[in-house]
């Protein structure tokens, strides 16, 4: 069930209404049933995997807690943590990475002129498996580190893992935040209700008006590599950076808004990432739940920056290579992750040189021009890496990059050629106008201006026309697809 579907528009009000009218003690059970129904709308049999991951991490939490109650069982605790990770990551490997590994082994065997060809499995990737497994494993680690209490109510813990707003594409919630909220009894709040709906509306704007519209152009170019050249690829690559931001941020906002309506607070997942002035800062603002997960459960355990500069750089590279692999079982994703890690390492190595050059040139780091330049360079680096993320293969990515740097056809921006890329002139102008709105809203947020609070402070004669205009804009200019066949969110494939 997609957020941008008629099914969800019917499903969500029913879930919320029943949630607030039934007895408080039964509400978490209702949300658990609603969450499993939500997940089973994709593929009912894969709900067994969700239940499996839930049961394994729940039991591991109980066993770790039992060890904490007795002395001298530290090694046994580590065994239970290891088993929890192995049992969870094994199903992730089977469904997501097995065929990738087999395919690469086959390539090696073929290069060695060996006839042994290992067969692969034709398995459909369960939607959201990477997200809910990482969320469940964070509970295991938090219990081991004594950062969260052990949840003994299996149904409440199951709801933490399967909470439908953020189940299939995040944010990857922590037990210290969401699990504690599940144990509370929320009451209906009009303020939460309207704030939640407005957050959802902004998410729908990003997804349906911007991301799905841009996708028509990006898909036209990237799905036909070899048919275009130069500036066509440059435009599509820049727009893809906006598309994937609006697609994923839009999902996170709809999830946060839906949770807010019911009184739950989800963590912020995006914070104006394209205004970042370095790649490191970009990753502190992009997919915050995943970045912080890798920081807390991989980077720091590897030693972080505590074991010398070289080890720090190796840890950064390893984390981002793993992050790339997390996104997909293709070498394009691994290269994408590696590039983002490499950019950060080079940025750190060159920082003294950059500062010295700035002093010699008399540059002021706090000036607008200097910040703007750094933000532009950061965007170029991040967008360069996005080419590998979006391309169907390494060969396609290299062809696109070569064409951008060698084929120069800037006239396409002035001779109406752009209107043959899946968007009419009118649709193209709507896209540009919407992106300007997005950039302005993110700029205000970047400058610490809370637009939602400012809107809600206005009188009713201003607020309600703004609500209506926003809703109509999404309905009229949203890209719904044929017969409301809404496009899936990009991150569903991860």
N, C-alpha and C positions, 0 to 999 in steps of 0.2 A: 504494500500500500504506500503510494507516494504522497508526500505532503501536498504536492501540486496536482492532486487528483480529486475528482468528484467524490470518490469513496471516502477520502479523508475528511472532506468538508462535511460529510454526513456523520462519519464515525466520531470525530472529535467532540462536537457538542453533546452527543449522547453520552460519551464517556465522562465528560465534565459534569453534566447534569446529574447522572446517577451517583458520581463520586460525592457530590455535596448533599444529596438527599438521603443516602443510606447511613446507618449508624457509623460513628467515627471508627469504632474498633474493626469494622469490616472493610474500611476503605482501601487499605493496602492490599487486601485480597482481591478486591474488584480491580484495582490497577494492575495487579499481577496477571489476572485473567485477560484484561484488555491488552496488556503488553504482549502476551503470548499469541493472542488472536492477531494482533498487528503484525507480528513476525511471521506467523503461519500463513498470512495472506500471500507471501512470496512462494514459500515451499514448506508445507506442513511438516514433512518428515525431518527437515533440518532443525526443527525445534528440539529434537533429541540431542543435537550437538550443543545447543544452548543450555539445555538441562544438564548435560554431562559436565560441561565446564563449570557450571554453577555448583554441582554436587562435589566435584573434586576440590575446588577452592574452599567451599564451606567446610568439608571434612578436614582439609589441611589446617584450616583456622582452629578448629576444635582440638586437633592433635598438637598443634604448636602451643596452644593455651595450656593444655594438660602438661606439657613439658615445662612450661614456665612455673607451674605450681610445685615442681620438684627440683631439687638441686642436682647438678651434674648431668643434665640432659641436653646440653647445648649442641652437641654433635647430632643428637637425634632430631632436634629442631631443624638443623640445616638439611638433614635427610628429607624431612617432610616438605620443606620449601623446594628442594630440588625435585622431588617427585611431583609436586604440584606444577612446577614449570615444565617438566618433561612430559607429563600427561596432557597438558594443555597445548604445548607447542607441537607435540606430535600430531595432533589432529589438524593443526594449522599447516604443518608441513605436508601432510598427506593431501589435503584438499587444495592447497595453494602453491606448493613448491615441488611436489614430487615429480610432476611431469617436466618442470623446468630443469630439475637436476638430471632426470633420465635423458632428456633431450641433449643436454650438454655432454653427458657421458657417451651418448651415441655418436656425437660429433668427434669426440676424442678417439673412440674406437674406430670410426671410419678413417680418421687421419692415420691411424696405426695399421690400417688394412686388416682389421680384425672383423670377423663376421658375427660376433656376439652382439645382438641388438636387444637391449632391455626394453620390454613392453611398458607402455604407460597406461594410466587409467583415464577413462573418459568421465571425469567428475565435474559436476556443476559447482562452482565456487559459491558457498553459502553467503548470502548477503550479510555484511556487517561482522563477519567472523573475526577479523583482525581487531575490530574495535572492542567487542565484548570480551574477547579473551584477554586483551591487555587490561581492561577494566577489572576483570576478575583476578588477574595476577597481581594487580596493585594491592588488592585486599590482602592477599597472602603475604606480601612483603610488609605491608603496614602492620599486620598482626605480629609478624616476626620481629619488627623493630619496635613494637609496643607503642605505635603511634595511633592505634585505633583499638577499641574494645572488640572482643569476639562476639559476633552476632550469633545467638543461639537459636533464634527463630528462623527456621529455614525459609519460610515464605517471605519474610521481610528481606532476607539476604537475596533471595531469588529475584525480588522486585528491584533491588539495587543493580543487579547485573542486567536485567531485561527492561528497565524503565523505558517505555516506548518512545518518548520524544527524542532521546539521544542514543537509542539502541543500535541503529545500523550505520550511523556516520558521525557519531560523537556529538558533543565533546566527550573525550574519554574521562569520565568523572572519577574522582577519588572517594574512597570510603569515608575519609575525614569530612567530606562535604555532603554527598548525597545520602549515604547510609544513615548518617545522623538525622537527616531530615525525614527519612522514611518512618522513623520511630515517633514522629510528632503528629499531632492531630490538627490539620489545617482547617481553618474556617473560611467561609467565602468572604472575600474582600473585593469591593468594587474597584479599589485602586489597583490591586493586583490584576484584576480582570481587564481593565482598560489598558494598563501598561503592557500586559501580556499580548493583547490583541494588536496593539500598535507595534510592538516589537516584531510580531509575526507579519504584519503588513509590510514593514520595512524589509524583512527577509524575503517575502514574496516579490517585492519590487526588485531586489537584487537578483533573485533566481529567474523569475518569469519574464520580467521586462528587459533585463540586461543580459544575464548569462545565456538564456535560451535563444535570445536574438543573435548575440554574438556567435553562438555555436553554429548557426546556419552559415555564416561566412567562414569561420575557421575550418569547419568540416569540409566545406567546398574546396578549400585550398589544400589542407593537410591530407585529405583523403584522395587527392589526385596529384601526388608529387610527380613532377616531370611535366605537368601541363602548364605550370606557371613558372615565373622566374623573378628574381630580384625583389623589387618593392612589394610585390604581392605577398611573398613569404615574410617580409619585414612587417607589413601591416598585420597579417594573420598571427604572427608571433607576439606582437605587442597586444593585440586584442585577446589572444589566448590567456595572457597574464591576467587581464581583467576578467575574462570569462571564468577561469577557475577560482579566482578570488570571490566573485559574486556567487558562484555556484555553491561553494563550500561555506562561505560566510553566510549566505542565504539560508542554507540548511541549519547551521548552528543557531541563527537568529530565530528561525521558526521553532526549533527545538526549545530554545530558552524561553520564547514567548509562550509556547504551549505549556511548559512546566510552570511558568509564572502565573498563568491563569489558575492553576490548581494550588498555588502557594509554594512551589518549589523554586529554589534558586540554583541555576546551573552556572558553571564557571564561564568566564569570557574566553572565547576561542580565537578571536581576531581583534587586533587593536591597531588599525591604520597601518598595515605592514608596508605599503608602498610609499610611505613618508619616512621610512627608516633611512638612516644615513650610513649604514654599513650592513653587510650581509649578516653579521652576528646579531645586530639589532633587528634586522628583518625576521630572524628566526625566534627572537623574543616576542615578536608581535604576530607571527603566522602560526596557525594550528598550535596554539599555546598548550593545549592539553597533551598533545603528542610530544611536543618539544620538551615540556617539563617532565613527561613520563620517562623519556630517554635520559634526561639529565639526572633524575632521581634514582632510576633503577638500572642504568647502564653506565653513564659517564662517571658518576661519583663512585660507584663500586669498582670501576676500572682504575680509580686513583684520581680522577678529575685533573686538577692542576696542582696536586699536592706532591707529585713525584718528579718534578723537573719540567723544563720547557719542552724538551723533545717528547717526553711521555704525554704531556698535555696535547701536543699537536697530533700524535698518533691516536690518542683517545678521541679527539674531535673527528678525525678522518674515519675511524672505525664506527663511531656513532652515526655519522651521516651516510656511510655505506650501508649500514644496517637499516637506517631510516629509508633509504632508497629501495632496498629489498622489501621492506615492510609494505611499501606502496604497490609493489607488483613484482611478479616473477618474470621479469625481463631485464636484460642487460641495460636497456635504455634507462630504466629507473635507477639502477645501480650507478650508472654514469652520472645521472642527474644528482643523486645524493652525494657522490664523490666530488662533483664540481662545487656543490655548496659547502662541503667541508674544506676543500682546497682553497676556495675564496677566503674563508675565515682564517685559515692558517697563514696564507700569504698576507692578508690584511694585518694580522698581528705582527708578522715578521717585518713588514715594511712600515709599520706605524712610526718608529723613531725617525726613519728617513723622511717620511711625509711631514712629520712635525718640524724637522729641521729645514726642509724645503719651504714650508709655510712661513717660518720665521725669517728666512733669507728674503722671501718675496714680500714680506710684510702683510701676510694674509691674516685676517681676523676670523678665528673659528666660529665666533658667535654671530657673524654677519649673515644676513639673509642669503646673499649671493654664494657664500661658502657652503652653507647648509644645503642650498638648492643644488649646487654642483655635486655634492656628496650623495644627495638623494637620487640624482639622475644617474650617476655612476653605479650606485647600488641597484637601481632598477635595470640598467643594462646588463649587469652581471647576472642578476636573478632571472631576467627574461632569457638570456642566452642559455641558461640551464634548463628553462622551461621547454626549449625546443626539443631536447632529448625526452622530456617527460611526455610531450604530446605526440611526437613522431612515432609511427608504427614500427620502425626499426632503426638501428644505428645507421644503416645505409641511407635511409630517408633523411635522418637528422643531418648527416654530413652533407648530403646533396643540398638541403635547404640552407645550411650555413654557407657553403661555397657559393651558392647562387646569390645570397644576400650581399656578400662581399665582392663578388665579381661582376654581377649583372646589374647595371644601373638604368632603371627606367622610372624616374620620379614623375614623369608626365602622367602616369596613371591616376595621380591624385587630382588631376585637372581636366581630364578628357572623358569623364563619366565611365571609365573602365571599372571603377569600384562597384558600380551598380549591377554588374553581371556576376557577382560572387555570392549569390543566394539572397541578397537583400536589395529591394527596390530603393529608389532614391528616397522615398518617404520613410521607409523602414530604417535606412541608414541614418537619416537625420534624427529619427526618434532615438536610435542607439546613441548617437553623439550627445544629444540633449540629456539623456538619462545618465550617461557617464559623467557629464559635467555636474549633475545633481549629486551623484555619488562622491565625486572628488570634493565638492564643497562640504558635504556632510562629514566626510572623513577628516577634512581639514579642521572643521569646527571641533570635532571630537579630539583631534590631535592637540588642539589648543585648549583642551580641558573645558570645552563648552558642552554641556549636556542638553542636546536639542530636545529630547523628550521631556525633560523637566521644564524647559522654557515653554514648550507647547502647552503642557498641562497647567502652567501658570496663567495662561491667557483666559479671557472671558469666553463664555459659551458661544457668543455670536462669531468668535474667531475660530474656536476649536472645532466645532462641528462642521463648518464648511471645509476646514482643512482635512478632517477625517473623510468626508464624502469625496472630496477631490482626489485624495490618495487612493481610496478604494476604486473609484471610477477609472483612474489612470492605470491601475494594475489590470482591471477587467478589460479595458479597451485596448491598451497597448501591450498586454501580456501575450507571449507567444505560447499558445496552448497546444498547438499541434493539430493534426487532422482528427476531427471528432473527439477533441479533448484528450488525445493520446499524448499525455504530458511526457516530456523527456525526463529520464532518470537523472538523479544527481551524480556528478562525476565520481565522487568518492564512494559510491555504492560498490564499485568494482574492486575496492581495496579491503 
